[in-house]
């Protein structure tokens, strides 16, 4: 006697089991998967769009903060130049290293530009016979400016405490930063004078070298309470240490830069001959 499937009505052979239910379930799963794929795709695209929007907003916020910080720094320049001690005390009272670090960075940028321009002019004057070690020049400029200023701030804080003074690192960043602002302006003036009046450049550098320690010491005294005589020793010991470290860095990297320049020049002459 013939048998038929009770679900779909298909005729079945002897012992055969109809698979209509399995096919229906498979079709349903395929349909559900097909429906879910666009949904997941839309969710992924929405997440990506939201992420891009968040990144854009963060970039805008960072840009706005950078612009605001730069504006604040430039607004501080004239007051510090007019009243170095009073304004440094005011900056130190804010208990933030930001302004001092910005002044240090500005000085480093000015010196770096001067070094790169001088190196490019020297290379042009030599007709391309020497290959400038720009990486070492950049490293040397940053070490002698930004790194030394940060080191001096930490040394001033340490020695002030050793000699009975009371201060914090933020105040020392303000002191060194104010002096770095003067350094940057003197470096810019010297760089300009080097192009038009080299003797004037030497005069500006010498005057700056004499005046700046007194300006910095005045700011140091203003923000570090303690014994007057001990503060003098603390300050000038720090200046002596920083000078020695700067000389060692300049000697080590300067020798390397000079060796590269000499080797490049000799190689150029050898190829010409």
C-alpha positions as protocol buffer text, in pm:
chain_id: "A"
residue {
  index: 1
  type: UNK
  ca { x: 0 y: 0 z: 0 }
}
residue {
  index: 2
  type: UNK
  ca { x: 145 y: 340 z: -100 }
}
residue {
  index: 3
  type: UNK
  ca { x: 246 y: 582 z: 172 }
}
residue {
  index: 4
  type: UNK
  ca { x: 230 y: 958 z: 157 }
}
residue {
  index: 5
  type: UNK
  ca { x: 390 y: 1230 z: 371 }
}
residue {
  index: 6
  type: UNK
  ca { x: 139 y: 1373 z: 615 }
}
residue {
  index: 7
  type: UNK
  ca { x: 302 y: 1718 z: 588 }
}
residue {
  index: 8
  type: UNK
  ca { x: 361 y: 1778 z: 218 }
}
residue {
  index: 9
  type: UNK
  ca { x: 163 y: 1490 z: 63 }
}
residue {
  index: 10
  type: UNK
  ca { x: 461 y: 1353 z: -135 }
}
residue {
  index: 11
  type: UNK
  ca { x: 450 y: 981 z: -215 }
}
residue {
  index: 12
  type: UNK
  ca { x: 709 y: 785 z: -20 }
}
residue {
  index: 13
  type: UNK
  ca { x: 882 y: 459 z: -105 }
}
residue {
  index: 14
  type: UNK
  ca { x: 893 y: 171 z: 136 }
}
residue {
  index: 15
  type: UNK
  ca { x: 1093 y: 280 z: 444 }
}
residue {
  index: 16
  type: UNK
  ca { x: 1161 y: 633 z: 307 }
}
residue {
  index: 17
  type: UNK
  ca { x: 1135 y: 930 z: 545 }
}
residue {
  index: 18
  type: UNK
  ca { x: 1033 y: 1266 z: 399 }
}
residue {
  index: 19
  type: UNK
  ca { x: 1281 y: 1549 z: 449 }
}
residue {
  index: 20
  type: UNK
  ca { x: 1040 y: 1832 z: 381 }
}
residue {
  index: 21
  type: UNK
  ca { x: 1066 y: 1960 z: 739 }
}
residue {
  index: 22
  type: UNK
  ca { x: 1448 y: 1981 z: 723 }
}
residue {
  index: 23
  type: UNK
  ca { x: 1435 y: 2166 z: 393 }
}
residue {
  index: 24
  type: UNK
  ca { x: 1180 y: 2410 z: 534 }
}
residue {
  index: 25
  type: UNK
  ca { x: 1400 y: 2476 z: 839 }
}
residue {
  index: 26
  type: UNK
  ca { x: 1706 y: 2525 z: 616 }
}
residue {
  index: 27
  type: UNK
  ca { x: 1519 y: 2768 z: 395 }
}
residue {
  index: 28
  type: UNK
  ca { x: 1398 y: 2955 z: 702 }
}
residue {
  index: 29
  type: UNK
  ca { x: 1751 y: 2981 z: 842 }
}
residue {
  index: 30
  type: UNK
  ca { x: 1882 y: 3098 z: 506 }
}
residue {
  index: 31
  type: UNK
  ca { x: 1610 y: 3359 z: 491 }
}
residue {
  index: 32
  type: UNK
  ca { x: 1684 y: 3473 z: 846 }
}
residue {
  index: 33
  type: UNK
  ca { x: 2056 y: 3492 z: 767 }
}
residue {
  index: 34
  type: UNK
  ca { x: 1986 y: 3691 z: 452 }
}
residue {
  index: 35
  type: UNK
  ca { x: 1768 y: 3928 z: 652 }
}
residue {
  index: 36
  type: UNK
  ca { x: 2024 y: 3957 z: 932 }
}
residue {
  index: 37
  type: UNK
  ca { x: 2320 y: 4037 z: 705 }
}
residue {
  index: 38
  type: UNK
  ca { x: 2191 y: 4378 z: 591 }
}
residue {
  index: 39
  type: UNK
  ca { x: 2097 y: 4455 z: 951 }
}
residue {
  index: 40
  type: UNK
  ca { x: 2447 y: 4372 z: 1077 }
}
residue {
  index: 41
  type: UNK
  ca { x: 2597 y: 4566 z: 786 }
}
residue {
  index: 42
  type: UNK
  ca { x: 2391 y: 4872 z: 871 }
}
residue {
  index: 43
  type: UNK
  ca { x: 2488 y: 4842 z: 1238 }
}
residue {
  index: 44
  type: UNK
  ca { x: 2860 y: 4816 z: 1144 }
}
residue {
  index: 45
  type: UNK
  ca { x: 2836 y: 5112 z: 911 }
}
residue {
  index: 46
  type: UNK
  ca { x: 2658 y: 5309 z: 1182 }
}
residue {
  index: 47
  type: UNK
  ca { x: 2928 y: 5224 z: 1435 }
}
residue {
  index: 48
  type: UNK
  ca { x: 3202 y: 5324 z: 1190 }
}
residue {
  index: 49
  type: UNK
  ca { x: 3028 y: 5654 z: 1116 }
}
residue {
  index: 50
  type: UNK
  ca { x: 2988 y: 5724 z: 1488 }
}
residue {
  index: 51
  type: UNK
  ca { x: 3357 y: 5642 z: 1544 }
}
residue {
  index: 52
  type: UNK
  ca { x: 3465 y: 5878 z: 1266 }
}
residue {
  index: 53
  type: UNK
  ca { x: 3243 y: 6150 z: 1410 }
}
residue {
  index: 54
  type: UNK
  ca { x: 3392 y: 6101 z: 1758 }
}
residue {
  index: 55
  type: UNK
  ca { x: 3748 y: 6109 z: 1617 }
}
residue {
  index: 56
  type: UNK
  ca { x: 3668 y: 6427 z: 1425 }
}
residue {
  index: 57
  type: UNK
  ca { x: 3525 y: 6591 z: 1735 }
}
residue {
  index: 58
  type: UNK
  ca { x: 3831 y: 6490 z: 1937 }
}
residue {
  index: 59
  type: UNK
  ca { x: 4061 y: 6635 z: 1671 }
}
residue {
  index: 60
  type: UNK
  ca { x: 3862 y: 6958 z: 1674 }
}
residue {
  index: 61
  type: UNK
  ca { x: 3884 y: 6975 z: 2054 }
}
residue {
  index: 62
  type: UNK
  ca { x: 4259 y: 6910 z: 2047 }
}
residue {
  index: 63
  type: UNK
  ca { x: 4305 y: 7176 z: 1779 }
}
residue {
  index: 64
  type: UNK
  ca { x: 4099 y: 7425 z: 1977 }
}
residue {
  index: 65
  type: UNK
  ca { x: 4301 y: 7351 z: 2291 }
}
residue {
  index: 66
  type: UNK
  ca { x: 4629 y: 7392 z: 2100 }
}
residue {
  index: 67
  type: UNK
  ca { x: 4516 y: 7726 z: 1956 }
}
residue {
  index: 68
  type: UNK
  ca { x: 4399 y: 7844 z: 2298 }
}
residue {
  index: 69
  type: UNK
  ca { x: 4731 y: 7738 z: 2452 }
}
residue {
  index: 70
  type: UNK
  ca { x: 4930 y: 7921 z: 2183 }
}
residue {
  index: 71
  type: UNK
  ca { x: 4719 y: 8234 z: 2228 }
}
residue {
  index: 72
  type: UNK
  ca { x: 4770 y: 8219 z: 2604 }
}
residue {
  index: 73
  type: UNK
  ca { x: 5145 y: 8180 z: 2557 }
}
residue {
  index: 74
  type: UNK
  ca { x: 5174 y: 8478 z: 2323 }
}
residue {
  index: 75
  type: UNK
  ca { x: 4963 y: 8689 z: 2557 }
}
residue {
  index: 76
  type: UNK
  ca { x: 5218 y: 8614 z: 2830 }
}
residue {
  index: 77
  type: UNK
  ca { x: 5525 y: 8715 z: 2629 }
}
residue {
  index: 78
  type: UNK
  ca { x: 5501 y: 9093 z: 2657 }
}
residue {
  index: 79
  type: UNK
  ca { x: 5422 y: 9095 z: 3032 }
}
residue {
  index: 80
  type: UNK
  ca { x: 5718 y: 8863 z: 3102 }
}
residue {
  index: 81
  type: UNK
  ca { x: 5951 y: 9084 z: 2897 }
}
residue {
  index: 82
  type: UNK
  ca { x: 5829 y: 9398 z: 3076 }
}
residue {
  index: 83
  type: UNK
  ca { x: 5815 y: 9252 z: 3429 }
}
residue {
  index: 84
  type: UNK
  ca { x: 6020 y: 8930 z: 3436 }
}
residue {
  index: 85
  type: UNK
  ca { x: 6023 y: 8885 z: 3813 }
}
residue {
  index: 86
  type: UNK
  ca { x: 5665 y: 8989 z: 3888 }
}
residue {
  index: 87
  type: UNK
  ca { x: 5516 y: 8797 z: 3598 }
}
residue {
  index: 88
  type: UNK
  ca { x: 5720 y: 8485 z: 3671 }
}
residue {
  index: 89
  type: UNK
  ca { x: 5593 y: 8490 z: 4029 }
}
residue {
  index: 90
  type: UNK
  ca { x: 5240 y: 8522 z: 3893 }
}
residue {
  index: 91
  type: UNK
  ca { x: 5288 y: 8228 z: 3655 }
}
residue {
  index: 92
  type: UNK
  ca { x: 5441 y: 8018 z: 3933 }
}
residue {
  index: 93
  type: UNK
  ca { x: 5140 y: 8088 z: 4157 }
}
residue {
  index: 94
  type: UNK
  ca { x: 4920 y: 7906 z: 3904 }
}
residue {
  index: 95
  type: UNK
  ca { x: 5100 y: 7578 z: 3992 }
}
residue {
  index: 96
  type: UNK
  ca { x: 5112 y: 7467 z: 3630 }
}
residue {
  index: 97
  type: UNK
  ca { x: 5421 y: 7385 z: 3419 }
}
residue {
  index: 98
  type: UNK
  ca { x: 5242 y: 7462 z: 3092 }
}
residue {
  index: 99
  type: UNK
  ca { x: 5352 y: 7822 z: 3029 }
}
residue {
  index: 100
  type: UNK
  ca { x: 5713 y: 7752 z: 3125 }
}
residue {
  index: 101
  type: UNK
  ca { x: 5729 y: 7448 z: 2899 }
}
residue {
  index: 102
  type: UNK
  ca { x: 5573 y: 7646 z: 2614 }
}
residue {
  index: 103
  type: UNK
  ca { x: 5843 y: 7912 z: 2648 }
}
residue {
  index: 104
  type: UNK
  ca { x: 6110 y: 7641 z: 2646 }
}
residue {
  index: 105
  type: UNK
  ca { x: 5957 y: 7485 z: 2336 }
}
residue {
  index: 106
  type: UNK
  ca { x: 5942 y: 7822 z: 2163 }
}
residue {
  index: 107
  type: UNK
  ca { x: 6310 y: 7881 z: 2230 }
}
residue {
  index: 108
  type: UNK
  ca { x: 6399 y: 7532 z: 2102 }
}
residue {
  index: 109
  type: UNK
  ca { x: 6198 y: 7595 z: 1785 }
}
residue {
  index: 110
  type: UNK
  ca { x: 6375 y: 7927 z: 1719 }
}
residue {
  index: 111
  type: UNK
  ca { x: 6719 y: 7774 z: 1770 }
}
residue {
  index: 112
  type: UNK
  ca { x: 6630 y: 7473 z: 1555 }
}
residue {
  index: 113
  type: UNK
  ca { x: 6518 y: 7696 z: 1268 }
}
residue {
  index: 114
  type: UNK
  ca { x: 6840 y: 7899 z: 1293 }
}
residue {
  index: 115
  type: UNK
  ca { x: 7054 y: 7583 z: 1290 }
}
residue {
  index: 116
  type: UNK
  ca { x: 6875 y: 7434 z: 989 }
}
residue {
  index: 117
  type: UNK
  ca { x: 6887 y: 7759 z: 792 }
}
residue {
  index: 118
  type: UNK
  ca { x: 7258 y: 7801 z: 870 }
}
residue {
  index: 119
  type: UNK
  ca { x: 7327 y: 7440 z: 766 }
}
residue {
  index: 120
  type: UNK
  ca { x: 7137 y: 7483 z: 439 }
}
residue {
  index: 121
  type: UNK
  ca { x: 7321 y: 7808 z: 359 }
}
residue {
  index: 122
  type: UNK
  ca { x: 7657 y: 7645 z: 432 }
}
residue {
  index: 123
  type: UNK
  ca { x: 7572 y: 7351 z: 208 }
}
residue {
  index: 124
  type: UNK
  ca { x: 7473 y: 7588 z: -74 }
}
residue {
  index: 125
  type: UNK
  ca { x: 7789 y: 7793 z: -24 }
}
residue {
  index: 126
  type: UNK
  ca { x: 7998 y: 7478 z: -61 }
}
residue {
  index: 127
  type: UNK
  ca { x: 7820 y: 7390 z: -384 }
}
residue {
  index: 128
  type: UNK
  ca { x: 7678 y: 7068 z: -243 }
}
residue {
  index: 129
  type: UNK
  ca { x: 8026 y: 6926 z: -173 }
}
residue {
  index: 130
  type: UNK
  ca { x: 7932 y: 6838 z: 184 }
}
residue {
  index: 131
  type: UNK
  ca { x: 7636 y: 6638 z: 305 }
}
residue {
  index: 132
  type: UNK
  ca { x: 7484 y: 6793 z: 614 }
}
residue {
  index: 133
  type: UNK
  ca { x: 7410 y: 6553 z: 906 }
}
residue {
  index: 134
  type: UNK
  ca { x: 7069 y: 6708 z: 967 }
}
residue {
  index: 135
  type: UNK
  ca { x: 6957 y: 6445 z: 1215 }
}
residue {
  index: 136
  type: UNK
  ca { x: 7258 y: 6504 z: 1439 }
}
residue {
  index: 137
  type: UNK
  ca { x: 7218 y: 6880 z: 1409 }
}
residue {
  index: 138
  type: UNK
  ca { x: 6852 y: 6856 z: 1513 }
}
residue {
  index: 139
  type: UNK
  ca { x: 6943 y: 6627 z: 1802 }
}
residue {
  index: 140
  type: UNK
  ca { x: 7221 y: 6862 z: 1914 }
}
residue {
  index: 141
  type: UNK
  ca { x: 6991 y: 7164 z: 1900 }
}
residue {
  index: 142
  type: UNK
  ca { x: 6717 y: 6993 z: 2102 }
}
residue {
  index: 143
  type: UNK
  ca { x: 6959 y: 6861 z: 2363 }
}
residue {
  index: 144
  type: UNK
  ca { x: 7122 y: 7201 z: 2413 }
}
residue {
  index: 145
  type: UNK
  ca { x: 6789 y: 7382 z: 2442 }
}
residue {
  index: 146
  type: UNK
  ca { x: 6482 y: 7191 z: 2555 }
}
residue {
  index: 147
  type: UNK
  ca { x: 6662 y: 6906 z: 2732 }
}
residue {
  index: 148
  type: UNK
  ca { x: 6898 y: 7141 z: 2917 }
}
residue {
  index: 149
  type: UNK
  ca { x: 6615 y: 7370 z: 3025 }
}
residue {
  index: 150
  type: UNK
  ca { x: 6416 y: 7079 z: 3167 }
}
residue {
  index: 151
  type: UNK
  ca { x: 6728 y: 6947 z: 3342 }
}
residue {
  index: 152
  type: UNK
  ca { x: 6796 y: 7290 z: 3491 }
}
residue {
  index: 153
  type: UNK
  ca { x: 6441 y: 7312 z: 3627 }
}
residue {
  index: 154
  type: UNK
  ca { x: 6479 y: 6979 z: 3807 }
}
residue {
  index: 155
  type: UNK
  ca { x: 6824 y: 7074 z: 3938 }
}
residue {
  index: 156
  type: UNK
  ca { x: 6696 y: 7408 z: 4069 }
}
residue {
  index: 157
  type: UNK
  ca { x: 6415 y: 7231 z: 4250 }
}
residue {
  index: 158
  type: UNK
  ca { x: 6655 y: 6975 z: 4401 }
}
residue {
  index: 159
  type: UNK
  ca { x: 6925 y: 7221 z: 4506 }
}
residue {
  index: 160
  type: UNK
  ca { x: 6673 y: 7468 z: 4645 }
}
residue {
  index: 161
  type: UNK
  ca { x: 6550 y: 7194 z: 4877 }
}
residue {
  index: 162
  type: UNK
  ca { x: 6905 y: 7089 z: 4968 }
}
residue {
  index: 163
  type: UNK
  ca { x: 6991 y: 7446 z: 5068 }
}
residue {
  index: 164
  type: UNK
  ca { x: 6683 y: 7497 z: 5283 }
}
residue {
  index: 165
  type: UNK
  ca { x: 6446 y: 7645 z: 5025 }
}
residue {
  index: 166
  type: UNK
  ca { x: 6089 y: 7539 z: 4960 }
}
residue {
  index: 167
  type: UNK
  ca { x: 5956 y: 7512 z: 4606 }
}
residue {
  index: 168
  type: UNK
  ca { x: 5798 y: 7278 z: 4353 }
}
residue {
  index: 169
  type: UNK
  ca { x: 5888 y: 7174 z: 4000 }
}
residue {
  index: 170
  type: UNK
  ca { x: 5609 y: 7379 z: 3842 }
}
residue {
  index: 171
  type: UNK
  ca { x: 5757 y: 7698 z: 3986 }
}
residue {
  index: 172
  type: UNK
  ca { x: 6100 y: 7603 z: 3852 }
}
residue {
  index: 173
  type: UNK
  ca { x: 5954 y: 7544 z: 3508 }
}
residue {
  index: 174
  type: UNK
  ca { x: 5817 y: 7898 z: 3529 }
}
residue {
  index: 175
  type: UNK
  ca { x: 6158 y: 8039 z: 3626 }
}
residue {
  index: 176
  type: UNK
  ca { x: 6352 y: 7855 z: 3356 }
}
residue {
  index: 177
  type: UNK
  ca { x: 6075 y: 7916 z: 3102 }
}
residue {
  index: 178
  type: UNK
  ca { x: 6091 y: 8292 z: 3155 }
}
residue {
  index: 179
  type: UNK
  ca { x: 6466 y: 8287 z: 3098 }
}
residue {
  index: 180
  type: UNK
  ca { x: 6416 y: 8062 z: 2794 }
}
residue {
  index: 181
  type: UNK
  ca { x: 6184 y: 8325 z: 2647 }
}
residue {
  index: 182
  type: UNK
  ca { x: 6466 y: 8579 z: 2664 }
}
residue {
  index: 183
  type: UNK
  ca { x: 6703 y: 8318 z: 2519 }
}
residue {
  index: 184
  type: UNK
  ca { x: 6473 y: 8264 z: 2222 }
}
residue {
  index: 185
  type: UNK
  ca { x: 6438 y: 8636 z: 2151 }
}
residue {
  index: 186
  type: UNK
  ca { x: 6814 y: 8690 z: 2174 }
}
residue {
  index: 187
  type: UNK
  ca { x: 6876 y: 8388 z: 1949 }
}
residue {
  index: 188
  type: UNK
  ca { x: 6629 y: 8523 z: 1691 }
}
residue {
  index: 189
  type: UNK
  ca { x: 6793 y: 8867 z: 1700 }
}
residue {
  index: 190
  type: UNK
  ca { x: 7139 y: 8713 z: 1668 }
}
residue {
  index: 191
  type: UNK
  ca { x: 7028 y: 8496 z: 1376 }
}
residue {
  index: 192
  type: UNK
  ca { x: 6891 y: 8797 z: 1188 }
}
residue {
  index: 193
  type: UNK
  ca { x: 7199 y: 9008 z: 1261 }
}
residue {
  index: 194
  type: UNK
  ca { x: 7425 y: 8726 z: 1142 }
}
residue {
  index: 195
  type: UNK
  ca { x: 7287 y: 8781 z: 792 }
}
residue {
  index: 196
  type: UNK
  ca { x: 7332 y: 9158 z: 782 }
}
residue {
  index: 197
  type: UNK
  ca { x: 7573 y: 9261 z: 1058 }
}
residue {
  index: 198
  type: UNK
  ca { x: 7784 y: 8978 z: 1209 }
}
residue {
  index: 199
  type: UNK
  ca { x: 7957 y: 9204 z: 1461 }
}
residue {
  index: 200
  type: UNK
  ca { x: 7619 y: 9309 z: 1595 }
}
residue {
  index: 201
  type: UNK
  ca { x: 7533 y: 8943 z: 1643 }
}
residue {
  index: 202
  type: UNK
  ca { x: 7839 y: 8892 z: 1864 }
}
residue {
  index: 203
  type: UNK
  ca { x: 7746 y: 9199 z: 2070 }
}
residue {
  index: 204
  type: UNK
  ca { x: 7389 y: 9078 z: 2124 }
}
residue {
  index: 205
  type: UNK
  ca { x: 7505 y: 8731 z: 2230 }
}
residue {
  index: 206
  type: UNK
  ca { x: 7759 y: 8872 z: 2477 }
}
residue {
  index: 207
  type: UNK
  ca { x: 7510 y: 9114 z: 2632 }
}
residue {
  index: 208
  type: UNK
  ca { x: 7253 y: 8838 z: 2662 }
}
residue {
  index: 209
  type: UNK
  ca { x: 7505 y: 8607 z: 2826 }
}
residue {
  index: 210
  type: UNK
  ca { x: 7578 y: 8870 z: 3091 }
}
residue {
  index: 211
  type: UNK
  ca { x: 7220 y: 8984 z: 3162 }
}
residue {
  index: 212
  type: UNK
  ca { x: 7020 y: 8661 z: 3150 }
}
residue {
  index: 213
  type: UNK
  ca { x: 7165 y: 8493 z: 3464 }
}
residue {
  index: 214
  type: UNK
  ca { x: 7065 y: 8796 z: 3670 }
}
residue {
  index: 215
  type: UNK
  ca { x: 6714 y: 8797 z: 3524 }
}
residue {
  index: 216
  type: UNK
  ca { x: 6677 y: 8427 z: 3601 }
}
residue {
  index: 217
  type: UNK
  ca { x: 6817 y: 8464 z: 3951 }
}
residue {
  index: 218
  type: UNK
  ca { x: 6574 y: 8747 z: 4024 }
}
residue {
  index: 219
  type: UNK
  ca { x: 6285 y: 8521 z: 3924 }
}
residue {
  index: 220
  type: UNK
  ca { x: 6435 y: 8233 z: 4125 }
}
residue {
  index: 221
  type: UNK
  ca { x: 6453 y: 8446 z: 4440 }
}
residue {
  index: 222
  type: UNK
  ca { x: 6096 y: 8564 z: 4389 }
}
residue {
  index: 223
  type: UNK
  ca { x: 5945 y: 8215 z: 4389 }
}
residue {
  index: 224
  type: UNK
  ca { x: 6178 y: 8030 z: 4632 }
}
residue {
  index: 225
  type: UNK
  ca { x: 6148 y: 8138 z: 4995 }
}
residue {
  index: 226
  type: UNK
  ca { x: 6452 y: 8072 z: 5211 }
}
residue {
  index: 227
  type: UNK
  ca { x: 6788 y: 8201 z: 5319 }
}
residue {
  index: 228
  type: UNK
  ca { x: 6928 y: 8464 z: 5080 }
}
residue {
  index: 229
  type: UNK
  ca { x: 7288 y: 8340 z: 5094 }
}
residue {
  index: 230
  type: UNK
  ca { x: 7195 y: 7975 z: 5046 }
}
residue {
  index: 231
  type: UNK
  ca { x: 6979 y: 8054 z: 4747 }
}
residue {
  index: 232
  type: UNK
  ca { x: 7278 y: 8221 z: 4581 }
}
residue {
  index: 233
  type: UNK
  ca { x: 7490 y: 7908 z: 4623 }
}
residue {
  index: 234
  type: UNK
  ca { x: 7210 y: 7681 z: 4507 }
}
residue {
  index: 235
  type: UNK
  ca { x: 7149 y: 7886 z: 4193 }
}
residue {
  index: 236
  type: UNK
  ca { x: 7509 y: 7922 z: 4082 }
}
residue {
  index: 237
  type: UNK
  ca { x: 7592 y: 7558 z: 4155 }
}
residue {
  index: 238
  type: UNK
  ca { x: 7308 y: 7459 z: 3925 }
}
residue {
  index: 239
  type: UNK
  ca { x: 7431 y: 7697 z: 3655 }
}
residue {
  index: 240
  type: UNK
  ca { x: 7782 y: 7548 z: 3683 }
}
residue {
  index: 241
  type: UNK
  ca { x: 7650 y: 7192 z: 3651 }
}
residue {
  index: 242
  type: UNK
  ca { x: 7432 y: 7279 z: 3352 }
}
residue {
  index: 243
  type: UNK
  ca { x: 7725 y: 7455 z: 3182 }
}
residue {
  index: 244
  type: UNK
  ca { x: 7948 y: 7148 z: 3224 }
}
residue {
  index: 245
  type: UNK
  ca { x: 7677 y: 6914 z: 3091 }
}
residue {
  index: 246
  type: UNK
  ca { x: 7616 y: 7142 z: 2793 }
}
residue {
  index: 247
  type: UNK
  ca { x: 7988 y: 7149 z: 2716 }
}
residue {
  index: 248
  type: UNK
  ca { x: 8010 y: 6769 z: 2729 }
}
residue {
  index: 249
  type: UNK
  ca { x: 7709 y: 6727 z: 2499 }
}
residue {
  index: 250
  type: UNK
  ca { x: 7838 y: 6988 z: 2257 }
}
residue {
  index: 251
  type: UNK
  ca { x: 8184 y: 6832 z: 2257 }
}
residue {
  index: 252
  type: UNK
  ca { x: 8057 y: 6477 z: 2199 }
}
residue {
  index: 253
  type: UNK
  ca { x: 7798 y: 6554 z: 1931 }
}
residue {
  index: 254
  type: UNK
  ca { x: 7997 y: 6844 z: 1788 }
}
residue {
  index: 255
  type: UNK
  ca { x: 8291 y: 6614 z: 1727 }
}
residue {
  index: 256
  type: UNK
  ca { x: 8061 y: 6367 z: 1555 }
}
residue {
  index: 257
  type: UNK
  ca { x: 7907 y: 6638 z: 1334 }
}
residue {
  index: 258
  type: UNK
  ca { x: 8251 y: 6775 z: 1246 }
}
residue {
  index: 259
  type: UNK
  ca { x: 8375 y: 6425 z: 1161 }
}
residue {
  index: 260
  type: UNK
  ca { x: 8079 y: 6368 z: 927 }
}
residue {
  index: 261
  type: UNK
  ca { x: 8132 y: 6705 z: 757 }
}
residue {
  index: 262
  type: UNK
  ca { x: 8505 y: 6644 z: 715 }
}
residue {
  index: 263
  type: UNK
  ca { x: 8449 y: 6294 z: 577 }
}
residue {
  index: 264
  type: UNK
  ca { x: 8186 y: 6420 z: 335 }
}
residue {
  index: 265
  type: UNK
  ca { x: 8413 y: 6701 z: 216 }
}
residue {
  index: 266
  type: UNK
  ca { x: 8712 y: 6469 z: 167 }
}
residue {
  index: 267
  type: UNK
  ca { x: 8492 y: 6222 z: -21 }
}
residue {
  index: 268
  type: UNK
  ca { x: 8369 y: 6500 z: -251 }
}
residue {
  index: 269
  type: UNK
  ca { x: 8723 y: 6617 z: -324 }
}
residue {
  index: 270
  type: UNK
  ca { x: 8831 y: 6258 z: -388 }
}
residue {
  index: 271
  type: UNK
  ca { x: 8554 y: 6205 z: -642 }
}
residue {
  index: 272
  type: UNK
  ca { x: 8643 y: 6532 z: -817 }
}
residue {
  index: 273
  type: UNK
  ca { x: 9007 y: 6433 z: -848 }
}
